[in-house]
C-alpha cells in the first residue's frame, strides 16, 4: 500500500474529535499522519469562540507553530492538509516548501503570496457551495492564482453543505457531502505516493 506523510491542521475550533477521526481514517488507508495542536489544548464550541482564540494567539504565531510542527518531517516531502483555518495554514506551508508532495484543503484556502511559485504541486480543495467563508468570486480568484503559481488544482464543491461539513459535532455537518469527500481525498492521497 502506498503511503504519504501527512501533516493535518485543525480548524479555528481547535483539535476536536473530528480531526482525530479524519487522521485515523487516513492512517487506516496506510498513511503516516501527524496532527499538531496549534491551540495548546484549547477548543471552541462556536466559530466565534474559535476566532477569538485564533485572534488571541495571532496569525503569525499560528504560522510559526505550524512551521515548527512541520520541521521534523519536511525533508520527507510532506503532504500538507487542513480544515478551514488549518487549510489556510497548510496552503502557506506547502507553497513555501519546495519538497511538498501535495496539498489537501478541506473547507478553506488562503491568500497566495505575491510571486509564489510551485512546480506542479498537486492540490485538491473540498468546499461547500455556497460557502460564506469561501465565496465564488474568491474561489475563482484563488483558483487562477494557484494555477498561475504552478499548482495542479482540483476543486470539488458540495451544494447545500455547511462550511465545515465533515465534522459530525458541528451544525455545518452534512453526512452525504462528508461521505462523498473522503473517497476522493483518499484517492488523491494515494496518487501522491
N, C-alpha and C positions, 0 to 999 in steps of 0.2 A: 504494500500500500504506500503510495506516495505521501510525503509529509512536508509541511511547511512549519516554520517557527513564526507564530503569530503573537503580536502584542495587541491586546484588546482593551480599549479605553472606555470607561463608563461615561454615562451622560451627566448632565447637571444634577440629576437626582443622587449621584454617588454610586458606590459599589453595592448595588442591590442584588437580590437573589436571581433576577432575570439575567444579569450579566454573568453570574457564575453558571447558570443553566446554559447559556449560549456557549460559554467556554467549554463546558462538559460535552455539549453537542459536537463542538469542533474537535475535542480530544477523542471522542468516540469514533470520529472519522479518520483518526490517525495523526492528527496534528499536535504539535507542542504549542501550548497556549499559556501566555503569561498575562495576568490581569492586575495591573498596578492599581493601588488605591490612592488616587490623587487628592482625596479629601481627608486622609488620615483617620478613617473610620467613621466619618460623619455621613449621614444620608438624609435625604429630604423626602417629605410626604407630598409636597406640591412643587410645581415648577417655580413658583415664586420663592419658596424656601431654597430650592436648588440654585436659583440665580443669585440669591443673597449670599450663599456660601461661595459660589464662584467669584462674585464681586469682592467678597472679603479677602479671599486668597489672592485674587488678581490674575489676569491672563498671562502676564509674564512669568509669574511664579508657577502657574499650572503648566506652562510650556517647559519651564526648567525641570519640573518634576517629571514630565513626560520624557524629556531627553535623558534624564538620569535613569529612568526605568528602561529605556531602550539601549543604553550604553553597553550593558553586559552581553547583549545578543546581536548588536548591529553588524558585527563582522560576518555573521552567518548569512546575511541577506534576509532581513525581516519582511514579513507581510504585516503592514500596519492596518488596524481595523478599529472601529469605534462607533458608539451610539451617540447621535446628535452632537453635543459638545465634544464628546470623545472622537467623533468622526472629524470634527474640525481640527482637533489636535493631531490626529493620525495623519490627516492630509498635510499639515505643516511639516511634520517629521518626514513623511515619505518623500515629499518634494525636495527636502534638504539632504536626503540620504541617497547617495549615488549607488549604494548596494541594495536599496529597497527592491523587493521582488514583486510587490503588489500592494494595493490599497483597496480595502473593503469598507465602504461607507454605508452605515445604516442610519437613516433619518437626519443626516447632517453633512454640510460642506463648510468650506471656509473661503475667505478671500484668497486670491492667488497672488503671491508676491510678484512685484514688477520684475521682469526678467527671469522668472522661474523657468527652468528647463529640465526635462527628463527624457530619457532615451526609451520611448515606447513603454513607459510604466503601465502595467495593466491596472485599470481602475474600474470598480463596479460600485454603483450607487443604487440603493433601495430607498424609495421615498414615497410618502403619502401624496395623493393627488386629489384635491389641492392640499398643500401643507402651509399653514400660516407662517412657519419659520423658514420655509424654502419656497417662496412664491415662484410662479412660472417664469417671470422676467429674470429673476435672479438665477434660476437654474439654467436658463438659456445662455446667459452671460457666463456663468460658471463653466458650462459645458464647452463653449467656444474657447474660453481661457485655458482650460485644461488641454484641449486639443492643440491650441497654439503652443503650449508648453511642451508638447510632445507626448502626452499621455494617450493611451489607448482606452477610451472610455465607453462603458455600457451603463445605461440608466434604465432602471425598472421602476415604474410608477404604479401605485396601488390606489385606484379610485375609491373614495369614501373612507379610507382608513384614517385613524388619528395619527398624530405626529410620531410618537414612539409606540408604534402599533405592535411591536414584538414583545412588550412587557405585560404579562397577564395581570399584574397587580396595578396597572395604571388605567385610568379611564379611556386612554387612547387605544387600548388593546383591540386588535381585530384578528381573530383566530384564523380566518380564511387567508388574509394577507400575510400573516406571520408564517403559516404553513406553506404558502407559495414562495416565500422568500428563501427559506433555508435550503431547499434542494438546489436552487440556482446559485446561492452563495457557496455551497459546498462544492458544486461542480466547478465554479470559478477558482476556488482554492486548490482543488485537485489539478487544475490546468496549469498552476504555477509551479508545481513540484517537479 
